[in-house]
Amino acid sequence: MRRTLGTWLTAAVLVNLSVPCGAQTQSQTAQTPPPKPPTLDNTMVAGEAESEEPARKFVKWNEFDGKHLTLRFGGGFLYDVANYSQDANSKEQFRLVAHNKVRDFRLTFKGRFKFIESREVTYTSGLMYDGPSGKWLVRETGIMIQVAENWGYFFVGRTKEGFSLNKVMVGYAGWTQERATINDATIPILADGVKWLGYSKKLKAIWNVGFYGDAISVGQSFSTYKNQVAGRFAWVPIMSAETDEVLHLGFSSRWGNPKDDSLQLRSRPEDFTTQYFVDTGKFAAENATMFQLEAYYRPGPLLLGTEYFWQKDDAPTVGNPLFHGGEAVVTWLATGETRVYNTKGGFFNQVAPNRPLFSGGPGAWEIVGRFSYIDLDSGTLTGGKFWRITPMVNWHMSDQVRLELTYGYGSLNRFNLVGHTSFFQSRLQLQF
């Protein structure tokens, strides 16, 4: 473990060696304190929910500003290490083995078209090596067109459905290593279709609605529905740049027609290389309807949030099951940073350290606690019940380097057994 940590820190230093020396010297010798970083983000571009650009740039060779378009080439890398301690029942349910493995490696391309002056038109494209499947996958790819100043944007292509704040967020920006079990079990990571994203500053409202199909995505692991419609509405009654307060209240709904008239809900225990702890197995279903509630409050460095999901399946042969689950999270940036809230998309950006480690500062230290729960026992199906408590620490060394140290304690009720597992996990995240 010491050798692995040393290797990670060495890699982190090397990644940041490209930071211009002058920039570091200027930061260290500045005589006046820097201005307060903004805590609200009012931008919206294609790929916003897939590949967030770091707040500080450490190279310039990956950007092009031409006569007709701009282009920014970016990338990211995730590497995970995990070990376990199981009781007797847990070992009888699943035998877990220590591992270290690439979780994700992705390349992204995004920019803006200049030849359309009447409205903003941006584009994005992504390619990712997926650790769980060992395959290269096409990620969020499409064009976003501004409809009008007060009517939002249309996105055409492959994107996230827009269901759940935590799902909409950039994966690299999340406060935990993996999303909650109910999130991964019920919502496909991507979909092909058309999505309308809108916002009203006057009404303090944010919304999106999308229509999707699998004509292009047949064969992709996320293509579990022939067609679906999903929408999300959020009201933000408190959104202050002066006090840094944000109160976000949201509701999502979704209806889908399963591929091959069959569904299977399953999820790993928030560790991507383990077995599926909860799994309904495949069952006949004509359609699935989902509802979700979300609430987040951010009074500065502190962030409190919760989401809860319900999925009702039209599946008479198995008793028309109703599955549910959710999470509650609290995060605190002990070094004083505040997670920026995107006012047009209704989600939180990644953490940008006020004083990066490689400029002589401590980086940003984030203390996280989360409780998650999933129940896949309903009707005649016994997919299992699982809860997990996850305290962890995120060390954001810079905008490009993050180290996560995670402990989890989980309880699985399945196979007529209740097993308990301790998870010891860590992740290195690099991006540019």
VEXLO-506308 format. One record per residue (C-alpha): x, y, z. Coordinates in Angstrom, 3 decimals. Layout:
N
{node {X,Y,Z}}
...
This chain:
432
{node {0.000,0.000,0.000}}
{node {2.902,2.391,0.791}}
{node {4.458,1.644,-2.591}}
{node {1.148,2.305,-4.336}}
{node {0.648,5.623,-2.506}}
{node {4.192,6.689,-3.323}}
{node {3.666,5.879,-6.987}}
{node {0.458,7.901,-7.024}}
{node {2.057,10.954,-5.426}}
{node {4.969,10.781,-7.854}}
{node {2.527,10.689,-10.755}}
{node {0.649,13.619,-9.261}}
{node {3.815,15.708,-9.104}}
{node {4.752,14.845,-12.691}}
{node {1.310,15.807,-13.957}}
{node {1.742,19.279,-12.482}}
{node {5.294,19.880,-13.661}}
{node {3.837,21.466,-16.776}}
{node {2.517,24.419,-14.722}}
{node {4.504,27.480,-15.836}}
{node {7.100,28.365,-13.190}}
{node {6.229,32.022,-13.506}}
{node {2.642,31.297,-12.513}}
{node {3.799,29.549,-9.343}}
{node {6.245,32.317,-8.453}}
{node {3.608,34.945,-8.993}}
{node {1.187,33.032,-6.743}}
{node {3.751,32.651,-3.983}}
{node {4.972,36.252,-4.068}}
{node {1.645,38.009,-4.472}}
{node {1.390,40.891,-2.035}}
{node {-2.389,41.187,-2.055}}
{node {-4.899,38.406,-1.397}}
{node {-6.593,37.073,-4.551}}
{node {-10.238,37.988,-5.172}}
{node {-12.879,35.701,-3.755}}
{node {-13.527,32.822,-6.200}}
{node {-17.041,32.793,-7.674}}
{node {-19.447,30.278,-6.135}}
{node {-22.029,30.396,-8.957}}
{node {-21.413,29.312,-12.556}}
{node {-23.709,30.818,-15.194}}
{node {-22.331,28.986,-18.239}}
{node {-23.853,26.178,-20.279}}
{node {-22.043,24.356,-23.078}}
{node {-22.345,20.975,-24.787}}
{node {-20.759,18.301,-22.652}}
{node {-21.288,20.268,-19.437}}
{node {-22.506,17.155,-17.670}}
{node {-19.773,14.874,-18.966}}
{node {-16.361,16.559,-19.082}}
{node {-15.903,19.637,-16.956}}
{node {-12.936,21.841,-17.789}}
{node {-10.563,22.395,-14.828}}
{node {-10.735,25.916,-13.421}}
{node {-6.973,26.452,-13.883}}
{node {-5.123,25.458,-17.031}}
{node {-1.652,23.968,-16.882}}
{node {-1.048,23.525,-20.628}}
{node {-2.082,25.491,-23.717}}
{node {-1.232,23.047,-26.489}}
{node {-4.636,21.363,-26.135}}
{node {-6.621,24.415,-27.288}}
{node {-7.312,25.806,-30.768}}
{node {-9.071,29.061,-31.595}}
{node {-9.774,29.229,-35.313}}
{node {-11.787,31.396,-37.638}}
{node {-14.849,29.161,-37.674}}
{node {-14.596,27.156,-34.436}}
{node {-12.783,26.569,-31.192}}
{node {-11.515,23.204,-29.942}}
{node {-10.363,22.013,-26.560}}
{node {-8.862,18.548,-26.197}}
{node {-9.005,17.115,-22.683}}
{node {-8.729,13.864,-20.835}}
{node {-9.013,12.062,-17.549}}
{node {-7.730,8.962,-15.740}}
{node {-9.010,7.073,-12.692}}
{node {-7.119,4.294,-10.892}}
{node {-8.652,2.355,-7.981}}
{node {-7.264,0.221,-5.150}}
{node {-9.499,-1.762,-2.785}}
{node {-9.412,-4.376,-0.036}}
{node {-12.100,-5.918,2.193}}
{node {-12.916,-7.412,5.573}}
{node {-15.957,-9.738,5.570}}
{node {-17.876,-11.613,8.240}}
{node {-18.863,-15.251,7.715}}
{node {-22.249,-14.484,6.128}}
{node {-20.723,-11.972,3.736}}
{node {-18.133,-14.501,2.600}}
{node {-20.904,-17.008,1.973}}
{node {-22.776,-14.453,-0.136}}
{node {-19.728,-13.225,-2.127}}
{node {-15.997,-13.805,-1.899}}
{node {-14.239,-10.461,-2.395}}
{node {-10.616,-10.224,-3.488}}
{node {-8.288,-7.227,-3.154}}
{node {-7.697,-5.422,-6.430}}
{node {-6.114,-2.459,-8.171}}
{node {-7.345,-1.517,-11.613}}
{node {-7.965,1.299,-14.079}}
{node {-11.493,2.573,-13.524}}
{node {-11.730,5.022,-16.381}}
{node {-9.595,6.634,-19.072}}
{node {-11.256,9.167,-21.353}}
{node {-10.523,11.661,-24.111}}
{node {-12.840,14.606,-24.737}}
{node {-13.200,17.147,-27.525}}
{node {-15.390,20.208,-27.184}}
{node {-15.715,23.714,-28.514}}
{node {-17.883,26.387,-30.128}}
{node {-18.909,27.108,-33.702}}
{node {-18.268,30.737,-34.648}}
{node {-19.965,30.899,-38.040}}
{node {-23.436,31.022,-36.440}}
{node {-23.544,34.500,-34.919}}
{node {-27.240,34.726,-34.075}}
{node {-27.025,32.156,-31.275}}
{node {-24.554,30.101,-29.282}}
{node {-23.746,26.672,-30.767}}
{node {-21.338,24.339,-28.969}}
{node {-20.313,20.722,-29.541}}
{node {-18.776,17.854,-27.610}}
{node {-17.419,14.381,-28.269}}
{node {-15.960,11.801,-25.939}}
{node {-14.210,8.449,-26.045}}
{node {-13.691,6.366,-22.902}}
{node {-11.972,3.154,-21.868}}
{node {-14.390,1.547,-19.417}}
{node {-12.699,-0.439,-16.652}}
{node {-15.640,-2.717,-15.744}}
{node {-16.204,-3.868,-19.341}}
{node {-12.661,-3.458,-20.677}}
{node {-14.024,-1.717,-23.789}}
{node {-13.677,1.639,-25.522}}
{node {-17.027,3.445,-25.561}}
{node {-18.351,6.571,-27.253}}
{node {-19.397,8.948,-24.495}}
{node {-21.415,12.162,-24.620}}
{node {-21.327,13.336,-28.231}}
{node {-23.545,15.943,-29.840}}
{node {-24.398,19.562,-30.520}}
{node {-26.050,22.090,-28.209}}
{node {-27.955,25.006,-29.761}}
{node {-29.182,28.051,-27.874}}
{node {-32.891,28.475,-28.625}}
{node {-33.304,32.045,-27.393}}
{node {-32.091,34.066,-24.439}}
{node {-35.004,33.013,-22.228}}
{node {-35.745,29.601,-23.750}}
{node {-32.610,27.647,-22.975}}
{node {-30.866,25.117,-25.206}}
{node {-31.481,22.011,-27.300}}
{node {-28.959,19.162,-27.191}}
{node {-29.007,16.588,-29.996}}
{node {-26.921,13.429,-29.701}}
{node {-25.686,11.104,-26.970}}
{node {-26.053,12.546,-23.488}}
{node {-27.275,11.905,-19.961}}
{node {-31.034,11.716,-19.553}}
{node {-31.071,14.548,-17.021}}
{node {-32.592,12.489,-14.200}}
{node {-31.097,13.167,-10.710}}
{node {-28.613,15.904,-9.793}}
{node {-25.983,13.348,-8.844}}
{node {-26.318,11.602,-12.209}}
{node {-26.205,14.881,-14.138}}
{node {-22.975,15.936,-12.410}}
{node {-19.646,15.263,-14.073}}
{node {-18.438,11.881,-12.839}}
{node {-15.020,13.358,-11.984}}
{node {-16.700,16.074,-9.862}}
{node {-18.668,13.793,-7.532}}
{node {-17.971,13.818,-3.805}}
{node {-17.771,10.004,-3.569}}
{node {-15.972,7.402,-5.668}}
{node {-19.168,5.886,-7.072}}
{node {-22.792,6.974,-7.242}}
{node {-25.327,5.428,-4.877}}
{node {-26.499,1.886,-5.599}}
{node {-30.096,2.884,-6.513}}
{node {-28.776,5.447,-9.008}}
{node {-26.651,2.929,-10.870}}
{node {-29.333,0.221,-10.726}}
{node {-32.113,2.272,-12.317}}
{node {-30.723,5.030,-14.585}}
{node {-28.736,4.284,-17.777}}
{node {-25.545,6.327,-17.851}}
{node {-26.289,7.658,-21.369}}
{node {-29.014,7.810,-24.009}}
{node {-29.348,8.935,-27.647}}
{node {-31.959,11.571,-28.395}}
{node {-32.995,15.196,-28.011}}
{node {-33.004,17.135,-24.740}}
{node {-34.315,20.630,-23.985}}
{node {-32.592,22.434,-21.112}}
{node {-34.206,25.603,-19.784}}
{node {-33.898,28.031,-16.913}}
{node {-35.626,31.151,-15.631}}
{node {-33.692,33.585,-13.496}}
{node {-36.906,35.369,-12.568}}
{node {-38.699,32.218,-11.440}}
{node {-35.501,30.697,-9.996}}
{node {-36.339,27.537,-11.917}}
{node {-34.274,25.026,-13.922}}
{node {-35.668,22.235,-16.065}}
{node {-34.859,19.697,-18.751}}
{node {-36.908,17.170,-20.708}}
{node {-35.636,14.616,-23.198}}
{node {-36.851,11.978,-25.644}}
{node {-34.551,9.044,-26.369}}
{node {-34.347,5.872,-28.458}}
{node {-31.882,3.042,-29.080}}
{node {-31.671,3.061,-32.890}}
{node {-27.999,4.057,-32.742}}
{node {-27.040,2.645,-29.358}}
{node {-28.056,-0.984,-29.995}}
{node {-25.385,-3.206,-28.447}}
{node {-24.140,-0.567,-25.988}}
{node {-24.182,-1.636,-22.335}}
{node {-26.345,1.359,-21.387}}
{node {-28.978,0.568,-24.009}}
{node {-31.555,-1.162,-21.801}}
{node {-34.629,0.697,-23.145}}
{node {-36.102,0.891,-26.656}}
{node {-37.332,4.398,-25.959}}
{node {-37.840,6.607,-22.944}}
{node {-38.771,10.111,-21.870}}
{node {-37.217,11.767,-18.828}}
{node {-37.554,15.163,-17.206}}
{node {-36.277,17.126,-14.242}}
{node {-37.468,20.330,-12.617}}
{node {-35.650,22.256,-9.893}}
{node {-36.556,25.322,-7.890}}
{node {-33.695,27.277,-6.333}}
{node {-35.302,29.724,-3.854}}
{node {-31.914,30.651,-2.380}}
{node {-29.010,31.376,-4.711}}
{node {-26.704,34.107,-3.395}}
{node {-23.225,35.036,-4.597}}
{node {-22.813,37.307,-1.573}}
{node {-23.572,34.782,1.180}}
{node {-22.597,31.661,-0.870}}
{node {-25.930,30.084,0.052}}
{node {-27.749,27.764,-2.356}}
{node {-30.955,25.842,-1.665}}
{node {-31.868,23.448,-4.476}}
{node {-35.154,21.477,-4.493}}
{node {-35.809,19.122,-7.383}}
{node {-38.105,16.501,-8.836}}
{node {-37.440,14.017,-11.659}}
{node {-39.741,11.696,-13.579}}
{node {-39.102,9.040,-16.175}}
{node {-41.009,6.529,-18.311}}
{node {-39.359,3.837,-20.410}}
{node {-40.190,0.929,-22.686}}
{node {-37.636,-1.827,-21.873}}
{node {-35.585,-3.424,-24.600}}
{node {-36.860,-6.912,-25.498}}
{node {-39.682,-6.308,-22.972}}
{node {-37.255,-7.336,-20.249}}
{node {-35.657,-5.572,-17.295}}
{node {-32.861,-6.334,-14.870}}
{node {-31.980,-4.061,-11.964}}
{node {-28.606,-4.642,-10.378}}
{node {-25.813,-2.723,-8.708}}
{node {-22.374,-3.178,-7.230}}
{node {-21.722,-2.034,-3.641}}
{node {-20.210,1.304,-4.764}}
{node {-17.033,-0.507,-5.808}}
{node {-16.760,-1.087,-9.547}}
{node {-14.749,-4.352,-9.605}}
{node {-16.840,-6.390,-7.189}}
{node {-19.814,-8.586,-7.989}}
{node {-23.347,-7.226,-8.251}}
{node {-24.467,-7.346,-4.630}}
{node {-28.132,-6.685,-5.481}}
{node {-29.648,-8.176,-8.637}}
{node {-33.243,-8.906,-9.606}}
{node {-32.269,-11.088,-12.538}}
{node {-34.112,-10.592,-15.821}}
{node {-37.892,-10.384,-15.719}}
{node {-40.606,-9.586,-18.242}}
{node {-41.773,-5.950,-18.106}}
{node {-43.868,-3.827,-20.427}}
{node {-42.729,-0.448,-19.089}}
{node {-41.126,1.252,-16.106}}
{node {-42.096,4.504,-14.392}}
{node {-39.760,6.386,-12.057}}
{node {-40.012,9.325,-9.657}}
{node {-37.269,11.022,-7.681}}
{node {-36.957,13.829,-5.131}}
{node {-33.765,15.758,-4.404}}
{node {-32.780,18.504,-1.973}}
{node {-29.394,20.210,-1.507}}
{node {-28.312,23.053,0.732}}
{node {-24.910,24.732,0.442}}
{node {-24.169,27.511,2.963}}
{node {-20.527,27.876,1.880}}
{node {-17.911,25.133,2.482}}
{node {-20.633,22.854,3.884}}
{node {-22.945,20.877,1.586}}
{node {-25.948,18.808,2.665}}
{node {-27.966,16.732,0.205}}
{node {-30.380,13.862,-0.261}}
{node {-32.076,12.015,-3.118}}
{node {-34.674,9.245,-3.125}}
{node {-35.894,7.073,-6.032}}
{node {-38.975,4.965,-6.728}}
{node {-39.382,2.676,-9.748}}
{node {-42.724,1.006,-10.509}}
{node {-42.613,-1.690,-13.185}}
{node {-45.545,-2.878,-15.257}}
{node {-44.595,-6.540,-14.889}}
{node {-47.656,-8.675,-14.005}}
{node {-45.813,-12.005,-14.079}}
{node {-43.653,-10.944,-11.105}}
{node {-46.252,-8.938,-9.193}}
{node {-45.674,-5.414,-10.614}}
{node {-42.762,-4.666,-8.278}}
{node {-41.974,-1.297,-6.711}}
{node {-38.267,-0.760,-6.037}}
{node {-36.815,2.144,-4.081}}
{node {-33.713,3.574,-2.488}}
{node {-31.728,6.735,-1.938}}
{node {-28.882,8.507,-0.208}}
{node {-28.030,11.288,2.226}}
{node {-24.678,13.078,2.082}}
{node {-22.766,15.762,3.938}}
{node {-19.487,17.260,2.746}}
{node {-17.263,19.896,4.296}}
{node {-14.310,21.633,2.669}}
{node {-12.069,22.099,5.682}}
{node {-9.706,24.418,3.778}}
{node {-12.480,26.935,3.047}}
{node {-13.397,26.305,-0.588}}
{node {-17.012,26.270,-1.780}}
{node {-18.375,23.899,-4.420}}
{node {-19.544,26.031,-7.335}}
{node {-23.209,25.635,-8.326}}
{node {-24.132,25.725,-12.018}}
{node {-27.192,27.967,-12.236}}
{node {-28.319,26.824,-15.692}}
{node {-27.786,23.096,-15.295}}
{node {-28.711,22.713,-11.631}}
{node {-25.663,20.752,-10.442}}
{node {-22.353,21.243,-8.614}}
{node {-18.933,21.587,-10.238}}
{node {-15.729,19.956,-9.124}}
{node {-13.644,21.495,-6.354}}
{node {-10.977,24.047,-7.300}}
{node {-8.408,24.480,-4.479}}
{node {-7.804,28.060,-3.347}}
{node {-4.151,27.188,-2.740}}
{node {-3.033,24.182,-4.847}}
{node {-0.431,21.843,-3.398}}
{node {1.961,22.391,-6.292}}
{node {1.902,26.158,-5.760}}
{node {2.944,25.852,-2.138}}
{node {-0.504,25.483,-0.557}}
{node {-2.285,22.601,1.179}}
{node {-4.678,21.863,-1.674}}
{node {-8.348,21.435,-0.786}}
{node {-9.349,18.902,1.869}}
{node {-12.918,17.619,1.704}}
{node {-14.490,15.514,4.478}}
{node {-17.429,13.401,3.246}}
{node {-20.039,11.212,4.888}}
{node {-22.767,9.353,3.004}}
{node {-25.484,6.825,3.782}}
{node {-27.038,4.933,0.870}}
{node {-29.799,2.331,0.639}}
{node {-31.416,0.146,-2.011}}
{node {-34.332,-2.303,-1.832}}
{node {-34.805,-4.674,-4.781}}
{node {-37.176,-7.040,-2.937}}
{node {-40.691,-6.568,-4.305}}
{node {-43.419,-8.648,-5.878}}
{node {-42.002,-12.113,-6.383}}
{node {-38.458,-10.809,-6.896}}
{node {-35.754,-10.992,-4.217}}
{node {-32.932,-8.887,-5.602}}
{node {-31.747,-8.026,-2.111}}
{node {-31.458,-5.075,0.242}}
{node {-28.199,-3.252,0.822}}
{node {-27.134,-0.243,2.858}}
{node {-23.733,1.325,3.201}}
{node {-22.161,4.037,5.378}}
{node {-19.220,5.765,3.704}}
{node {-16.910,8.209,5.506}}
{node {-14.080,9.412,3.273}}
{node {-11.547,12.163,2.590}}
{node {-10.880,13.832,-0.757}}
{node {-7.542,15.574,-1.199}}
{node {-7.824,17.930,-4.165}}
{node {-4.122,18.621,-4.671}}
{node {-4.814,20.831,-7.677}}
{node {-7.475,21.237,-10.348}}
{node {-5.884,18.297,-12.151}}
{node {-5.000,15.886,-9.322}}
{node {-7.224,14.342,-6.659}}
{node {-6.632,11.510,-4.189}}
{node {-9.562,9.765,-2.449}}
{node {-9.275,7.737,0.751}}
{node {-12.465,5.812,1.471}}
{node {-13.874,3.503,4.115}}
{node {-17.253,1.849,3.758}}
{node {-19.329,-0.394,5.990}}
{node {-22.120,-2.242,4.213}}
{node {-24.880,-4.697,5.061}}
{node {-26.391,-7.030,2.459}}
{node {-29.665,-8.900,3.092}}
{node {-29.838,-11.576,0.378}}
{node {-29.830,-15.365,-0.046}}
{node {-31.532,-15.652,3.389}}
{node {-28.395,-14.201,4.960}}
{node {-27.383,-10.811,6.328}}
{node {-23.694,-10.212,5.660}}
{node {-21.497,-7.295,6.685}}
{node {-18.466,-6.002,4.807}}
{node {-15.834,-3.343,5.450}}
{node {-14.532,-1.669,2.284}}
{node {-11.077,-0.051,2.171}}
{node {-10.780,1.926,-1.060}}
{node {-8.641,4.592,-2.664}}
{node {-8.622,6.366,-6.016}}
{node {-6.196,8.546,-7.931}}
{node {-7.817,10.997,-10.348}}
{node {-5.899,12.901,-13.026}}
{node {-7.345,15.234,-15.667}}
{node {-6.484,18.091,-17.980}}
